[in-house]
Amino acid sequence: MKSLKVVIFSIIALGFLVLTFLIDWLFIIPAVILMILNQKELMKKK
């Protein structure tokens, strides 16, 4: 299930974004990495 993987990545990335605002700006790095992984997953041919 490709969409489930994308949803999970998105939720984790949102969690890192929350940590970015609450704790430290460096948490933006894993959020960006997860965003790139999501894009690759969505762009894969069926």
C-alpha positions as MATLAB code, in Angstrom:
seq = 'MKSLKVVIFSIIALGFLVLTFLIDWLFIIPAVILMILNQKELMKKK';
ca = [
       0.000    0.000    0.000;
       1.763    3.049   -1.289;
      -0.681    5.577    0.155;
      -0.316    4.215    3.702;
       3.460    4.689    3.507;
       3.002    8.269    2.300;
       0.530    9.030    5.110;
       2.902    7.645    7.753;
       5.849    9.642    6.336;
       3.696   12.775    6.324;
       2.629   12.351    9.944;
       6.230   11.803   11.062;
       7.345   14.864    9.067;
       4.629   16.961   10.732;
       5.893   15.751   14.092;
       9.391   16.944   13.197;
       7.948   20.303   12.140;
       6.284   20.678   15.540;
       9.609   19.849   17.210;
      11.266   22.474   15.002;
       9.049   25.201   16.419;
       9.068   23.940   20.008;
      12.665   22.789   20.542;
      15.279   23.499   17.863;
      15.402   24.541   14.202;
      17.627   21.545   13.339;
      14.572   19.257   13.456;
      13.697   20.722   10.031;
      16.354   18.476    8.423;
      14.609   15.093    8.953;
      11.309   16.721    7.959;
      12.822   17.770    4.624;
      14.305   14.294    4.115;
      10.904   12.693    4.732;
       9.307   15.161    2.320;
      11.794   14.149   -0.396;
      11.124   10.449    0.270;
       7.395   11.146   -0.036;
       7.894   12.874   -3.377;
       9.912    9.916   -4.706;
       7.235    7.497   -3.498;
       4.458    9.519   -5.140;
       6.333    9.928   -8.437;
       7.013    6.189   -8.869;
       5.281    4.632  -11.842;
       2.526    2.176  -11.006;
];
